[in-house]
Amino acid sequence: MSRLLSSSLFLLLTLFAAFSLSSAEIRTSSVRDDGRPIIPFDEFGFTHKGRLELNVSKIALSQQPGPGPDLSRVGFFLCTRDSWIHVFQQLEEGEIRCALLSNLVKRVYTFDKLKGGDSFSTVFSETDADQYTLLFANCLQPLRVSMEVKSVMYNLEGKNGDRRDYLSAGKTILPRIYFVFSLAYIVLVGLWIFVLYKKRLTVFRIHFFMLAVLVLKTLNLLCEAEDKSYIKRTGSAHGWDVLFYIFSFLKGITLFTLIVLIGTGWSFLKPYLADKEKKVLMIVIPLQVVANIAQVVIDETGPFSHDWVTWKQVFLLVDVVCCCAVLFPIVWSIKNLREAARTDGKAAVNLMKLTLFRQYYIVVICYIYFTRVVVYALETITSYRYLWTSVVAAELATLAFYVFTGYKFKPEAHNPYFVIDDEEEEAAAEQLKLEDEFEL
C-alpha cells in the first residue's frame, strides 16, 4: 500500500512538471473502476476572483475496505505545485496518511457529504491568486471509483465581475499573441510571393514548397488564435480545435520535410533525392504523424487518463528522433560538397555552398535546441502569470528561423558563382584545405 502510494505520488510530481500549455477549458472526464490514490485532472491559474464549478455524476464505489468506510478520505482538492512538494514530504514522513488531511491543500468536496447519493455539484471560490491543480484523492485502498467528472474553471473579469475568462491567468492574452504573429506571417507570405514573381526565372520547386510551409503556418496561427479566443469567452473551441489540429499536422510534416529537402540540396543543387535521403523522409513523415496523434491525445484527454504519461513520452521521443533525423541530410551535403571541392576544380563555388550549408546546420541545431529545451525551461521557471512569454519566445524563434531560411535560400541568379577570378579561386582552394579540419 505504502509502496503504491509512494510510486503514485512520485508519478504525480512528474505530471506536475509535464503539464503543457493546453487550455483548461470546460472538460468532461470519465473515470472507470480506478483505484489510483491520486488522480490529477486540470491545472489552472486563478486570479483573486477565481471559480471552480465541479459536477460529478454516476458515482460508483467498488471493493470497499469494510463496512462504514470513512468517505471523508475520498474526494477532490486543489493544490499548488509548491504545496504539493510539502504534502508529498508529509506523506513520506508519516505526518499524515491522506493528502486530504493536509493543511496545505484546499478541500473542494469529500464523499462523506454524498449521504448515499451518486452525484453532486459544487462551486468553489478561490481568492488566493496562484496556479492550482484539481486532484482526486482516494485514501481507502483497495477502494475503486467510477464517475463522470465535469470541471469548469474560470476567472471573473470586468468592473462588476460579470464576465468569465476561461483561459488561465497568464494565458489570457494568447489569442492576441497568435493573431499578431499570424499577421506577421501574412506579410511574409506576401513578400515571398513578390520575390518569386520578381525572380521567376530562377525559381525552383523548393521555393514553392517554402511558400506552402508559410501558408500552412499562417493558417495554423489563425486557427489557434480563434481556438483560444472561443475558449476564453465560452470555455469551448466550437470546432476551431479540429482545424488547428489539421493545420498543425500539415505544418509539422511540411516543415520537417522542408528542412530535409533543403539539407539534401534538392531542386536547387540537384533534381533528385538519393536512396538514403528518401529513407530519411520515410522515417520523418510517419513519425510526424505519430507525434501529431500523440499531441491530440495529450491535449484532449488530460492527465487523469491512464495512458496520458505514455503518450507524453511517445511525443517527446518521436520529436527528438525527428529533430535528429533532419540533421543527417545537411551533414551528408556538407561532406559531398567537401569531396566535390577536391575533384571538380570549382573551389570558390563549393566554398560558398559549403559555408551556406554549415550556417544552416548550425541554425537548425540552435532552432531545435531553443524551441525544445530553452522554451520548456522558460515555461517551467516562469511565474504562472507570465506563461505567455514562453509562447512568444517559441514563435519569435520560429519566425526568425523562417526568415533566415527564406533569405539564405531565396531565388538567385547563378552569375555570381561564375564571375570569379583566378585569385579568388586560389584563395578558396587554400581555405578548403583548412576546412578539412572542420568537425561537425
Disulfide bonds with the S-S distance in Angstrom:
Cys98-Cys139 2.05
